[in-house]
Amino acid sequence: QVQLVESGGGLVQAGGSLRLSCAASGVFFSINAMGWYRQTPGKQRELVAVVTNGGSTNYGDSVKGRFTISRDNTKNTVDLQMNSLKPEDTAVYYCYAMNYQLGNPRNYWGQGTQVTVSS
Protein backbone atom coordinates (compact mmCIF):
# COMPACT_ATOMS: atom_id res chain seq x y z
CA GLN A 1 0.00 0.00 0.00
CA VAL A 2 1.09 3.53 -0.80
CA GLN A 3 -0.04 6.62 1.09
CA LEU A 4 0.42 10.03 -0.51
CA VAL A 5 0.53 13.35 1.33
CA GLU A 6 0.51 16.63 -0.57
CA SER A 7 1.59 20.08 0.54
CA GLY A 8 2.09 23.50 -0.98
CA GLY A 9 -1.27 24.58 -2.32
CA GLY A 10 -2.70 28.02 -1.72
CA LEU A 11 -3.74 31.33 -3.22
CA VAL A 12 -1.59 33.21 -5.70
CA GLN A 13 -2.06 36.02 -8.17
CA ALA A 14 -2.00 35.41 -11.90
CA GLY A 15 1.57 35.32 -13.16
CA GLY A 16 2.86 34.04 -9.84
CA SER A 17 4.38 30.72 -8.84
CA LEU A 18 3.65 27.88 -6.47
CA ARG A 19 5.41 24.64 -5.67
CA LEU A 20 3.54 21.48 -4.76
CA SER A 21 5.18 18.58 -3.00
CA CYS A 22 4.06 15.01 -2.43
CA ALA A 23 5.61 12.30 -0.30
CA ALA A 24 4.83 8.61 -0.57
CA SER A 25 4.96 6.30 2.40
CA GLY A 26 3.89 2.77 3.25
CA VAL A 27 5.04 -0.70 2.41
CA PHE A 28 6.00 -1.16 -1.21
CA PHE A 29 8.87 -2.37 -3.34
CA SER A 30 8.90 0.48 -5.82
CA ILE A 31 6.78 3.16 -7.42
CA ASN A 32 6.79 3.19 -11.20
CA ALA A 33 5.20 6.57 -11.81
CA MET A 34 4.39 9.63 -9.74
CA GLY A 35 2.77 12.84 -10.69
CA TRP A 36 -0.11 15.26 -10.50
CA TYR A 37 -3.64 15.51 -11.79
CA ARG A 38 -6.15 18.28 -11.22
CA GLN A 39 -9.90 18.61 -11.11
CA THR A 40 -12.44 21.41 -11.11
CA PRO A 41 -16.14 21.03 -10.22
CA GLY A 42 -18.12 19.32 -12.94
CA LYS A 43 -15.07 18.28 -14.92
CA GLN A 44 -13.04 15.10 -15.20
CA ARG A 45 -9.72 14.82 -13.48
CA GLU A 46 -7.01 15.78 -15.98
CA LEU A 47 -3.33 15.08 -16.30
CA VAL A 48 -0.97 17.82 -15.19
CA ALA A 49 2.35 15.98 -15.23
CA VAL A 50 3.72 12.52 -14.58
CA VAL A 51 7.28 11.23 -14.24
CA THR A 52 8.43 7.61 -14.30
CA ASN A 53 11.13 6.15 -12.08
CA GLY A 54 13.35 6.26 -15.16
CA GLY A 55 12.87 10.00 -15.51
CA SER A 56 10.50 10.12 -18.48
CA THR A 57 7.95 12.92 -18.20
CA ASN A 58 4.57 13.65 -19.68
CA TYR A 59 2.78 16.99 -19.36
CA GLY A 60 -0.74 18.11 -20.06
CA ASP A 61 -0.90 20.44 -23.06
CA SER A 62 -2.19 23.38 -21.03
CA VAL A 63 0.82 23.41 -18.67
CA LYS A 64 3.70 22.68 -21.04
CA GLY A 65 6.41 25.28 -20.75
CA ARG A 66 5.06 26.62 -17.45
CA PHE A 67 5.12 23.67 -15.05
CA THR A 68 8.06 21.41 -14.23
CA ILE A 69 7.85 18.07 -12.48
CA SER A 70 10.72 16.56 -10.55
CA ARG A 71 11.12 13.39 -8.57
CA ASP A 72 13.47 12.01 -5.93
CA ASN A 73 13.40 8.23 -6.17
CA THR A 74 15.45 7.80 -3.00
CA LYS A 75 12.92 9.76 -0.95
CA ASN A 76 9.80 8.77 -2.91
CA THR A 77 8.82 12.38 -3.39
CA VAL A 78 7.55 14.33 -6.36
CA ASP A 79 7.39 18.09 -6.75
CA LEU A 80 5.57 20.31 -9.20
CA GLN A 81 6.94 23.79 -9.85
CA MET A 82 4.19 25.94 -11.30
CA ASN A 83 5.17 29.22 -12.93
CA SER A 84 3.23 31.83 -14.87
CA LEU A 85 0.05 30.67 -13.22
CA LYS A 86 -3.28 31.53 -14.82
CA PRO A 87 -6.77 31.71 -13.32
CA GLU A 88 -7.66 28.61 -15.35
CA ASP A 89 -5.07 26.68 -13.34
CA THR A 90 -7.37 26.97 -10.34
CA ALA A 91 -8.27 23.44 -9.26
CA VAL A 92 -7.77 20.78 -6.65
CA TYR A 93 -4.45 19.13 -7.40
CA TYR A 94 -4.06 15.44 -6.60
CA CYS A 95 -0.83 13.59 -6.16
CA TYR A 96 -0.75 10.31 -8.07
CA ALA A 97 1.36 7.19 -7.88
CA MET A 98 1.35 3.89 -9.70
CA ASN A 99 3.08 0.60 -9.12
CA TYR A 100 2.58 -3.04 -9.96
CA GLN A 101 1.32 -5.61 -7.53
CA LEU A 102 1.42 -9.21 -8.68
CA GLY A 103 1.81 -7.89 -12.22
CA ASN A 104 -1.27 -5.68 -12.06
CA PRO A 105 -1.10 -1.87 -12.12
CA ARG A 106 -2.32 -0.18 -8.98
CA ASN A 107 -3.14 3.54 -8.78
CA TYR A 108 -2.96 5.65 -5.65
CA TRP A 109 -4.25 9.16 -4.95
CA GLY A 110 -3.59 11.80 -2.35
CA GLN A 111 -6.30 13.79 -0.61
CA GLY A 112 -5.83 16.79 -2.85
CA THR A 113 -4.63 20.34 -2.29
CA GLN A 114 -6.41 23.48 -3.47
CA VAL A 115 -4.66 25.87 -5.82
CA THR A 116 -6.42 29.16 -6.47
CA VAL A 117 -5.11 31.70 -8.96
CA SER A 118 -6.70 35.13 -8.78
CA SER A 119 -6.91 37.44 -11.77
N, C-alpha and C positions, 0 to 999 in steps of 0.2 A: 504494500500500500504506500501511496505517496500523498503527503499533505503539502499544500502550497499556501504560502502566506505572502500577501502583497503589501507593499507600502509605497508612499510617495505621491498619491493622488492629491488633488486640491483644486483651488481656483487660481486662474492666471488670466492675464489680459491677452488679447489677440497679438500675435507676434512674439510672445514670450516662450519660455521653455519650462519643461518639467522632466523629472527623471523618475521612472517607476522601477521598483525592484521587487523581485520575487525569490523566495528561498524555499527549496524543497526539503522535506524531512520525511522520515519513516524508514521502513525496512524494504530495501529494493537493491537489486544488483546493479542496475544502470538505468539511466533515462536517455532515451533515444532523441527526443525532440523536446524543446521548451520554447515558450513564446507567449504571445499576447493576442487576444481577441478583444473586440469591443462590441457593445450593444446599446442601442437607444430604444426607448419605448416603442413598441409596435413594429420593430424591425428585427430581422434575424441577426444573430451574432455573426460578426464578420472578422476575417483575418486582418490583423495589424502586421505582425511579423513573427516568424518562427525561425529558429536556428537548430540545426542538428548537432549531435555530439561530435561530428566531424567538422563542423564550422560552416556548413552550407546554410545560406539564408534565403528566406522568401518573404517579400513584403507585399502588403496590399497596395494596389495602384494609387490610392489616394494619399498614401504617406511616403511614397518613394521620394528620396532626396531630402526629406525633412526629419524622418525618424531613423534611429540607428539601434539595432539590437546587439547585445553582447552577452556572452555566457562564460561562466567560470565552471568548468566541469569538475574541478577539485572540490569546489564548495557547493555545487549543485544550485547555483544561483543564475538568474537571468535578469538583465536590466534593459530598460527601454528609454533611450534618450530622445525626447520629443522637442524639436525646435520649430520655430516659425509656426506656432500653433494657431489654428483657425477655430472660429466658433463651431464649425461643423465637426471638429474633433471631440466635441463634448459628448461624453458617453461613460458608461461603466466599463472599465477595463478589467479583463479577466486574465489571470495567469493560467497558462496551459502547459501540460506535460504529457508525454506519451512514452510508454515502454511496452515491452512484450512480456507476457506471462504465459508460459507453456505454449509459446509460438503465436499467441493471439495478441493483437494490439489492444492496449488499455489506455483510455484517456482520463486525465485528471484535471480538475478545475479548482481555482482558488475562489474565495468568496466575492471578489470583485472590489475595485476601488474607483471612486467617482473622480472623473476629470471634467472640470467645467472651464470653458474658455469664453470669456466675456468680450463683447465687441466694443 
